[in-house]
């Protein structure tokens, strides 16, 4: 066992089943580890959106670190304001709250929805509907919002006020939207739940129902956002107009940042003192996010869609793949034995992930066709 592995196991909480790999560096979608090169189709679980080693991002982050690394939210800073403006301009949303993670972005979304309902309707209208197989984070609140029983252990009592319904079942949703409901929260593609994309007709009907009852629509774009599915945010492919959007992961390009975007209805719901974050809106993280977000224009996203379609076509030709699910560069592969399959990929030089018994692929969204071809050859052999 290497020194770093031994040190890790002795001093770090045992909350992760790590792969037996020590990552030393990542550049242009390739990871160097243990004297070997790997194609990285995990991207730090969807974080390294342009692959680590992206020079433009590095320059932006280093420049900001030398000027102003932190100041707190008691003062104005240019990167924070400019990032919020760019997010709103690209989405049509009106206000942004910055935190440090997807879970924090979802916490803010939930708090915002409940405060909107309290301000307008008073006590008693606090229930939030989420979907079975959903995943919204690991804090007590976001675990409570997560519609998977496996996460509802050990840490109870959990936060009340959540109700779970099956995905793509409009009758179940309609029955659940009772007078005590303030919001419907979902991922357009359920990542940790098996990389399953929701049906367009279902979400169109859901939006109609929510609009009729003044029930807020919250879209969790933590994993699906920032170009991952071929549009800036996945809800844009479903023609949705959400009231609240949460995002993180790829937004920072490798730095911890989460954002809760608020639409017209809730733009002024959160007032001074109602929410906060010591590190939220950190100038370095915002500078990194500006570098990422400024490059996600329609020309680049069109190229992402073309290369994602190319990967899907190549995968569909593989005989050892039972089914393919997901959207864009967020892909789930159903195989005979995912654990052995992932181990074989690793042995052959390809890093992939798992999700609910499937093999999950989250390559950098600027991955080349040449790298795709190499990865598909390994998947074929695996």
Backbone torsions as a table, in degrees:
resi	resn	phi	psi	omega
1	UNK	NA	133.1	-179.9
2	UNK	-68.6	161.2	179.8
3	UNK	-58.0	-42.3	-175.4
4	UNK	-68.8	-37.1	177.2
5	UNK	-63.8	-44.5	-179.4
6	UNK	-64.4	-43.7	178.9
7	UNK	-62.8	-43.0	178.8
8	UNK	-58.4	-49.7	-176.3
9	UNK	-67.3	-27.1	-179.2
10	UNK	-81.5	-33.1	-169.0
11	UNK	-116.5	-15.2	-178.3
12	UNK	-101.7	137.7	179.7
13	UNK	-55.0	139.2	-172.6
14	UNK	-82.4	56.3	-176.8
15	UNK	-96.6	-1.4	-177.6
16	UNK	-129.1	135.8	169.0
17	UNK	-88.7	88.4	-174.4
18	UNK	-73.8	147.4	165.2
19	UNK	-66.7	150.1	-178.1
20	UNK	-81.1	60.6	-177.6
21	UNK	-138.0	135.3	173.2
22	UNK	-105.2	107.0	179.6
23	UNK	-74.5	125.0	-179.7
24	UNK	-101.0	-38.0	178.2
25	UNK	-161.6	157.4	175.3
26	UNK	-136.4	133.2	178.4
27	UNK	-149.5	131.4	177.2
28	UNK	53.8	39.1	175.6
29	UNK	80.9	7.7	177.7
30	UNK	-119.6	134.8	-179.3
31	UNK	-106.3	136.6	173.5
32	UNK	-100.3	126.6	-177.2
33	UNK	-155.4	130.5	175.3
34	UNK	52.5	39.4	177.8
35	UNK	73.6	16.3	-177.3
36	UNK	-132.7	154.0	177.3
37	UNK	-104.3	134.9	-179.9
38	UNK	-122.6	142.3	165.3
39	UNK	-75.7	128.3	-175.6
40	UNK	-98.6	99.7	176.6
41	UNK	-105.8	29.9	174.5
42	UNK	-117.8	-29.6	176.5
43	UNK	51.9	39.7	-179.5
44	UNK	63.0	37.8	-172.8
45	UNK	58.1	52.1	172.3
46	UNK	81.5	13.9	-175.6
47	UNK	-91.8	-47.5	-176.9
48	UNK	-76.4	75.3	-169.2
49	UNK	-63.0	-34.5	175.9
50	UNK	-105.5	15.6	-176.2
51	UNK	75.4	140.8	177.6
52	UNK	-62.5	154.1	-178.2
53	UNK	88.8	10.9	179.2
54	UNK	-70.8	112.9	-170.9
55	UNK	-64.0	-40.5	-178.5
56	UNK	-61.7	-43.1	178.2
57	UNK	-65.1	-44.6	-179.7
58	UNK	-60.0	-44.5	-179.3
59	UNK	-62.9	-42.4	-178.8
60	UNK	-64.5	-43.0	-178.2
61	UNK	-68.1	-46.4	-178.7
62	UNK	-64.8	-39.0	178.6
63	UNK	-62.0	-44.7	-179.9
64	UNK	-68.5	-37.0	179.7
65	UNK	-61.8	-31.1	-179.2
66	UNK	-81.4	-15.7	-177.3
67	UNK	-99.9	-54.8	-175.6
68	UNK	-155.7	99.1	-179.0
69	UNK	-78.1	-32.5	-178.4
70	UNK	-162.8	149.4	177.6
71	UNK	-142.6	-22.5	-173.9
72	UNK	89.3	162.7	-177.6
73	UNK	-82.8	12.1	173.6
74	UNK	-80.5	-7.8	-176.7
75	UNK	-132.5	157.9	173.9
76	UNK	-79.0	141.2	171.1
77	UNK	-135.9	144.7	-175.3
78	UNK	-64.3	-47.2	-177.9
79	UNK	-59.4	-39.1	-179.7
80	UNK	-63.6	-49.6	-178.7
81	UNK	-65.0	-41.9	-178.1
82	UNK	-68.3	-36.0	177.7
83	UNK	-67.2	-43.8	178.3
84	UNK	-60.1	-43.4	179.0
85	UNK	-60.8	-45.7	-178.5
86	UNK	-64.4	-41.3	177.1
87	UNK	-59.8	-44.3	-179.1
88	UNK	-68.4	-40.2	179.5
89	UNK	-64.0	-36.7	-176.9
90	UNK	-81.3	-16.3	-175.4
91	UNK	-119.1	-20.3	-173.7
92	UNK	84.2	1.1	175.1
93	UNK	-73.3	170.0	-169.2
94	UNK	-113.0	-32.3	-178.2
95	UNK	-141.8	157.4	-178.9
96	UNK	-134.2	137.7	167.9
97	UNK	-114.0	132.6	-179.3
98	UNK	-104.5	133.4	171.1
99	UNK	-125.8	-151.5	-172.8
100	UNK	-119.0	-1.0	-173.7
101	UNK	-164.0	171.7	175.4
102	UNK	-66.1	-39.4	178.3
103	UNK	-60.7	-41.7	179.3
104	UNK	-67.6	-37.6	176.7
105	UNK	-62.3	-39.5	178.8
106	UNK	-72.0	-36.5	174.3
107	UNK	-57.5	-45.8	-179.8
108	UNK	-62.7	-42.4	179.9
109	UNK	-60.3	-43.9	-179.5
110	UNK	-66.1	-44.8	178.9
111	UNK	-62.4	-41.5	179.8
112	UNK	-62.4	-43.8	-180.0
113	UNK	-63.4	-43.2	-178.6
114	UNK	-69.5	-37.3	178.8
115	UNK	-69.4	-40.4	176.0
116	UNK	-54.8	-48.0	-178.2
117	UNK	-66.9	-40.3	179.0
118	UNK	-63.9	-45.2	-179.2
119	UNK	-61.6	-35.7	-173.5
120	UNK	-93.0	-36.0	-172.5
121	UNK	-119.1	-10.1	-178.9
122	UNK	85.4	-164.9	-176.9
123	UNK	-62.5	154.5	167.5
124	UNK	96.7	-10.1	-178.1
125	UNK	-111.9	75.0	-170.2
126	UNK	-128.0	-6.7	-175.9
127	UNK	-71.4	139.4	177.0
128	UNK	-119.4	128.4	177.9
129	UNK	-88.3	128.2	171.6
130	UNK	-127.0	174.6	-174.0
131	UNK	-100.8	147.3	169.4
132	UNK	-60.2	141.0	-177.2
133	UNK	77.4	6.0	177.7
134	UNK	-76.3	164.1	172.9
135	UNK	-145.3	124.8	-175.4
136	UNK	-127.2	4.4	175.9
137	UNK	136.8	178.3	-173.3
138	UNK	-117.5	6.0	169.1
139	UNK	-74.0	166.7	-179.4
140	UNK	-59.8	-39.8	-179.4
141	UNK	-67.2	-47.5	-176.6
142	UNK	-75.4	-26.4	169.8
143	UNK	-65.5	-38.0	178.2
144	UNK	-64.3	-34.3	178.3
145	UNK	-74.9	-22.7	-177.7
146	UNK	-71.4	127.7	-176.2
147	UNK	-92.7	50.6	175.8
148	UNK	-133.8	120.8	-175.0
149	UNK	-61.6	-29.1	-178.4
150	UNK	-60.1	-25.6	179.9
151	UNK	-89.0	-6.4	-176.1
152	UNK	-100.0	55.5	179.9
153	UNK	-132.5	157.8	167.1
154	UNK	73.9	-37.4	-164.7
155	UNK	-107.2	11.7	-176.8
156	UNK	-65.5	162.8	4.0
157	UNK	-76.3	141.6	178.1
158	UNK	-85.0	169.4	-176.9
159	UNK	-74.6	130.9	-179.2
160	UNK	-78.7	168.8	174.3
161	UNK	99.5	22.0	176.4
162	UNK	-124.5	144.7	179.1
163	UNK	-136.4	135.5	-174.0
164	UNK	-111.0	138.6	177.4
165	UNK	-131.2	156.0	178.5
166	UNK	-65.8	145.0	176.6
167	UNK	-67.8	146.1	174.7
168	UNK	65.7	16.6	177.3
169	UNK	-111.3	93.5	-173.5
170	UNK	-68.5	-31.7	178.6
171	UNK	-66.4	-39.6	177.8
172	UNK	-64.9	-40.6	178.5
173	UNK	-65.5	-44.2	-179.4
174	UNK	-59.6	-41.2	179.8
175	UNK	-68.2	-28.9	-176.9
176	UNK	-81.8	-19.5	-175.7
177	UNK	-82.3	67.3	-179.4
178	UNK	-85.7	179.6	-172.6
179	UNK	-67.5	-12.6	-179.7
180	UNK	-94.2	6.8	-175.6
181	UNK	-94.1	133.5	177.6
182	UNK	-109.4	-20.1	-175.0
183	UNK	-158.5	155.0	171.9
184	UNK	-119.6	122.3	-173.5
185	UNK	-120.2	133.4	-175.8
186	UNK	-159.7	163.0	168.8
187	UNK	-103.9	134.3	176.8
188	UNK	-64.4	-31.4	171.6
189	UNK	-127.4	117.1	-178.3
190	UNK	-76.6	103.7	-174.1
191	UNK	-71.2	-68.7	-178.9
192	UNK	-66.3	-17.7	-179.8
193	UNK	-85.6	6.0	176.2
194	UNK	121.1	13.1	177.1
195	UNK	56.9	55.0	-178.5
196	UNK	-112.2	123.5	178.4
197	UNK	-81.4	136.7	176.5
198	UNK	-73.6	159.4	-178.9
199	UNK	-80.6	140.2	-177.3
200	UNK	-63.8	-42.6	-179.2
201	UNK	-62.6	-36.7	179.0
202	UNK	-63.0	-47.7	-178.0
203	UNK	-71.1	-31.7	176.2
204	UNK	-64.3	-43.9	178.1
205	UNK	-68.6	-37.4	178.0
206	UNK	-61.6	-42.8	179.5
207	UNK	-62.8	-39.0	178.9
208	UNK	-63.8	-46.1	179.7
209	UNK	-62.1	-44.5	-179.5
210	UNK	-63.6	-40.3	179.8
211	UNK	-63.1	-38.3	-179.5
212	UNK	-65.8	-29.4	-175.1
213	UNK	-107.6	8.2	-175.0
214	UNK	53.2	41.9	174.0
215	UNK	-97.3	124.4	-176.1
216	UNK	-69.2	143.5	175.9
217	UNK	-103.9	117.1	179.6
218	UNK	-108.8	122.3	176.8
219	UNK	-107.1	122.3	177.9
220	UNK	-86.9	104.3	-179.1
221	UNK	-108.2	28.5	-177.6
222	UNK	-59.7	-49.0	-178.6
223	UNK	-97.1	-30.2	-174.7
224	UNK	-82.4	-14.9	-169.7
225	UNK	-85.9	178.2	174.2
226	UNK	62.2	45.1	174.3
227	UNK	88.0	-7.9	-174.2
228	UNK	-56.2	-39.2	-175.3
229	UNK	-100.0	4.6	176.8
230	UNK	106.3	-12.0	168.5
231	UNK	-124.3	166.9	-177.5
232	UNK	-54.3	-47.9	173.1
233	UNK	-131.6	146.9	-172.0
234	UNK	-64.9	-30.0	-178.5
235	UNK	-61.4	-21.7	-179.5
236	UNK	-67.6	-24.0	176.3
237	UNK	-80.7	-10.4	-179.5
238	UNK	-106.7	4.8	-179.5
239	UNK	55.5	42.6	179.8
240	UNK	-97.3	155.6	174.3
241	UNK	-125.1	76.6	-175.3
242	UNK	-67.8	156.1	175.8
243	UNK	-85.9	-31.8	-179.1
244	UNK	-140.4	138.1	176.7
245	UNK	-130.7	131.2	174.5
246	UNK	-108.6	144.2	178.2
247	UNK	-152.5	160.2	-179.5
248	UNK	-166.7	-131.5	178.4
249	UNK	38.2	-101.5	-173.7
250	UNK	-64.4	-16.4	-177.7
251	UNK	-57.5	-43.1	-177.3
252	UNK	-85.7	-10.8	178.5
253	UNK	65.1	15.1	-179.4
254	UNK	135.5	-9.3	176.8
255	UNK	-108.9	151.1	-175.6
256	UNK	-76.8	111.9	175.7
257	UNK	-152.3	139.4	173.0
258	UNK	-130.2	152.8	-178.9
259	UNK	-138.6	138.0	172.9
260	UNK	-113.1	115.4	-177.7
261	UNK	-98.2	131.2	-174.9
262	UNK	-117.1	131.3	-179.4
263	UNK	-84.6	-170.9	-173.1
264	UNK	-55.8	-45.0	-176.5
265	UNK	-58.6	-37.9	-170.8
266	UNK	-114.0	14.1	-173.3
267	UNK	-58.2	-31.5	-177.9
268	UNK	-112.6	15.1	-177.9
269	UNK	-66.1	-45.0	179.8
270	UNK	-86.1	116.3	179.8
271	UNK	-112.8	179.8	-174.8
272	UNK	-55.6	125.6	178.0
273	UNK	90.4	-10.2	-177.2
274	UNK	-80.2	-17.6	177.9
275	UNK	-161.2	162.3	180.0
276	UNK	-173.6	171.4	180.0
277	UNK	-162.2	125.4	-179.7
278	UNK	-59.3	-46.8	-174.8
279	UNK	-98.3	-7.4	-178.9
280	UNK	-60.3	134.2	-177.3
281	UNK	77.6	17.2	178.8
282	UNK	-51.6	133.1	-174.4
283	UNK	-58.6	-38.8	-179.5
284	UNK	-66.7	-46.3	179.3
285	UNK	-62.2	-41.1	179.5
286	UNK	-66.9	-36.2	176.9
287	UNK	-63.9	-42.0	176.1
288	UNK	-62.8	-42.2	-179.8
289	UNK	-66.9	-37.8	176.2
290	UNK	-61.3	-39.4	177.8
291	UNK	-61.7	-40.4	178.8
292	UNK	-69.7	-56.0	-170.7
293	UNK	-64.3	-35.3	-177.8
294	UNK	-65.5	-22.3	-179.7
295	UNK	-92.1	-7.9	-177.5
296	UNK	-88.3	63.1	177.4
297	UNK	-91.7	175.5	-172.9
298	UNK	-66.1	-34.4	178.3
299	UNK	-62.5	-45.8	179.5
300	UNK	-66.6	-43.1	-178.5
301	UNK	-65.2	-32.9	174.6
302	UNK	-62.5	-39.1	176.5
303	UNK	-67.1	-37.3	175.9
304	UNK	-59.1	-45.6	-179.7
305	UNK	-62.1	-41.0	179.9
306	UNK	-63.2	-45.1	-179.2
307	UNK	-71.5	-32.5	175.5
308	UNK	-66.3	-41.8	177.0
309	UNK	-61.7	-38.6	177.9
310	UNK	-61.0	-44.4	178.3
311	UNK	-64.2	-44.1	179.3
312	UNK	-60.1	-41.7	179.1
313	UNK	-62.0	-44.5	179.0
314	UNK	-62.9	-42.1	-179.4
315	UNK	-66.2	-36.2	-178.1
316	UNK	-66.5	-16.9	179.7
317	UNK	-87.6	-8.1	-178.0
318	UNK	-80.5	131.4	-176.4
319	UNK	-77.7	-21.3	-175.6
320	UNK	-91.2	6.6	178.1
321	UNK	-103.1	120.6	-179.0
322	UNK	-75.8	-41.9	179.6
323	UNK	-156.8	158.5	178.5
324	UNK	-125.7	134.2	179.5
325	UNK	-134.7	167.4	176.9
326	UNK	117.6	-153.0	-176.7
327	UNK	-161.9	131.7	178.0
328	UNK	60.1	-131.5	177.9
329	UNK	-93.1	35.1	172.6
330	UNK	-127.4	98.0	-164.2
331	UNK	-128.3	136.4	173.8
332	UNK	-115.8	131.3	179.2
333	UNK	-113.2	125.6	174.6
334	UNK	-90.6	120.7	-179.3
335	UNK	-130.3	173.2	-176.3
336	UNK	-63.8	-47.0	-177.1
337	UNK	-141.2	95.2	-172.5
338	UNK	-64.4	-35.3	-178.8
339	UNK	-63.6	-47.9	177.9
340	UNK	-66.6	-37.6	179.9
341	UNK	-60.9	-46.2	-179.8
342	UNK	-64.6	-39.6	178.1
343	UNK	-64.4	-40.7	177.7
344	UNK	-64.2	-41.5	178.0
345	UNK	-59.5	-46.2	179.7
346	UNK	-59.5	-45.6	-178.9
347	UNK	-61.6	-31.6	-177.8
348	UNK	-91.9	-0.9	174.0
349	UNK	102.7	24.4	178.9
350	UNK	-130.1	124.8	177.6
351	UNK	-96.1	120.5	177.6
352	UNK	-130.8	174.8	-176.2
353	UNK	-120.4	179.6	175.0
354	UNK	-124.0	160.9	175.2
355	UNK	-161.8	108.1	175.1
356	UNK	53.1	47.2	176.9
357	UNK	83.8	-0.7	177.9
358	UNK	-106.5	161.8	169.4
359	UNK	-86.3	127.5	-176.9
360	UNK	-110.7	131.6	178.4
361	UNK	-112.9	123.7	175.8
362	UNK	-133.8	68.4	-178.4
363	UNK	-70.4	162.2	170.3
364	UNK	-55.2	142.9	-174.5
365	UNK	-76.3	-5.7	173.3
366	UNK	-103.1	18.6	-179.1
367	UNK	-58.0	139.6	-177.6
368	UNK	-83.6	160.8	176.4
369	UNK	-64.1	-35.0	178.1
370	UNK	-60.8	-44.9	178.5
371	UNK	-67.7	-38.0	175.9
372	UNK	-57.8	-45.7	-179.4
373	UNK	-60.6	-42.0	179.0
374	UNK	-64.2	-43.0	-179.1
375	UNK	-65.4	-41.0	-179.2
376	UNK	-65.3	-36.8	176.8
377	UNK	-61.4	-40.3	177.8
378	UNK	-67.8	-42.6	177.9
379	UNK	-59.8	-36.9	179.1
380	UNK	-65.0	-40.0	-177.9
381	UNK	-79.0	-23.3	-171.9
382	UNK	-66.4	NA	NA
